[in-house]
Amino acid sequence: MLKSIIIAGAGGQGNIFAGEVFAVAVLKENKNVTFYPSYGPQMRGGKSTCTVVISDEEIGSPIVNTPDVLIVMNEPSFDFIKNVRRDGLVIINSSLTKYHDCGERKDLRIINVNTAPILEKLNSPKVSNMILLGVYLKATGIVSMENTLAALKEKLEEEGKGKFLEINRQALMVGYNLF
């Protein structure tokens, strides 16, 4: 098994953090994983992506040309759709994009998630990343929620942000239970 995901958005949206949490969850399941972040020149608002590759065997390169999955967190991230493998999965944060399909790419499975009302209900504007990660976990079953929650706790505590565990946990669970 060799699977890859690109999480693409703007700096400050938490796409890199979501990728880190996912990568740690994969490690907790004793699978091989690579995590490759890419940042634009700006701290916030610039282009920000991460690529995570998962395998039962050794991984040759963290670079992916045709990901199995793309999580689109903002409008400019649609640029990556042309590279998603045939029959791949695209998860779109439809509250921040004007497009809700993949144009000419009729060969892709698309899940639109309007995170705006969920964020309002959670009273937290900064957890779209966890909502979309939860949707991805449910759609693919690639790692367990138990290991993802443990990874989330580990990463937040490691960064001295343990006080945000509960809201991120809630967002992850809401995303997981949407479908």
N, C-alpha and C positions, 0 to 999 in steps of 0.2 A: 504494500500500500504506500503510495506517495501522493500526498494532497498538499495544495498550496492555497493561501488566501492573501489577498491584498486588502488592507483597510486604508482607505484614502479619504482625506478631508483637509481641513485647514489647521494650522498650529493653534493649540488651545482647545480643540474639540475633544481631545483625549483619545485619538486614534492610536497613538503610540502606546499609551497606557493600556488600552484594550488589548493590543497585540501582545504586550508583555504579560498581562494576566493570562491570556490564552496560552502563550508559550509555556509559562510555568505550570499551568494545568496539564498540558501535554506531557511535560516532564514527570509530573506526579503519576502519570499512567504508564511510565516506563517506556515511552516511545521516544524516538529521536526527533529533535526539533531544531530549526534555525530561526532566528529572529533578526530581521534586517530593517532598521529604521532609516528613513530618508527625510531630511528636513530642508525646507526652503530657507532663504536668508533671514526672514523675519521670525521673531520669537512667537508672535501671535498673528494669525490671519494668513500667513504664508502657506505654501503647499507643504503638506506633511503626509507621509505614507509609511506604512510598515508592511513587510512581507513576512509571513510565517510559513515555513515548510515543515510538514509532518511526515514521518516515515517509520516503518518497522525496521528498516535497514539504515545503514550509514547514508548520510545526505552529502552529495558531491558539491553542491553550491547553494548558497542562500538566495541567489539571483533567480527570479522567475520571469519568464517571458509570457507564458500563457497560464494564468492562475485558474484554479478550479472555481474559486469563489472571489467575488469582489463586494466589499461593503462600501457604498457610496454615501459619504457624510455631507457632501456639499456639491454644488453645481459643477465646478471645475473637475471634479473626480470622474465625471462621465467620460473623460478622455481615455480612461483605462478600459472601458467596455470593449473596445475593438480587439483587445488582447485576451479576453476571457475565453477559455477553451469552449468548444462546441458542447452544448448541453450543460454548461456551467450554471452556477447560481449567482444572481446579483441581488443584494439586499440594499434597498434605497431608502434613505431618510427623506421621505417625500415632503416633509414640512420645510425643508431647506432647498428644494429643487423644483424647477418648473417642469422638468420631464419626469414622467412616471413609467416610462417604458425604455426599451433599449433601441429605439429606432428601427433600423434595418435588421437587427439581430433578433430574429424570431426563434432562434435555436436555444435561447437562454431561458432558464426558470427565473422569474422575477418576483420578489416579495417587496411590496411597498409598505413602509411603516411611517405613519404620521406621528412623530414623537411629540409634537407640540402639546396636544391635550394630555398626554401622559406626564410630561414634564410639569405641566400646570397642576395636575392632580397630586404629583409627588412633591410639589412646591420646591423644585430644584431645577434650574435651567442647564445644569452641566452634566447630566448623566445619560445623554443620548447614546454615548459610546457603549454603556453597559446594556441599555435597552437593545441595541442592535446586536451586541455580542450574544445576549440571551436568545434572540431570534435565530441567530446562526447556530447556536448549540442545539436548539430544538429541531431546526430544519435538517441538520446533518447527523446529530447524535455522535459526533466525532470524539467528544470527551464528556465525562460525567459532570453534572452540576455540582456534586460533592467536591470534586477536585478543583473545579473552577472557583467555587466559593472559598476553598482553602487558599488557592492562589491569590484571589482578590485580597483576602485578609493579610496574607504574607506581604504582598506588594505595598499595600497601604501602610502597614506597620513599618516596613522597611524605609518608606519615604517620610515617616513621621506624620502620617495623615490618617491614623486609625479612627479618628472621630468621624470620618466620612464613610466608614464601613457600612453602617446600616442603610444609608440612602443609596449607596452603590449596590448593595445586596438586593434591596427592594427593586431597583431599576432592572437588574439582571433577571430577577424572578418574573417581573412584569413582562419583559421581552420574551422570556422562555414560555410563558403561559399565554401569549397572544394568539398562538396558532395551535 
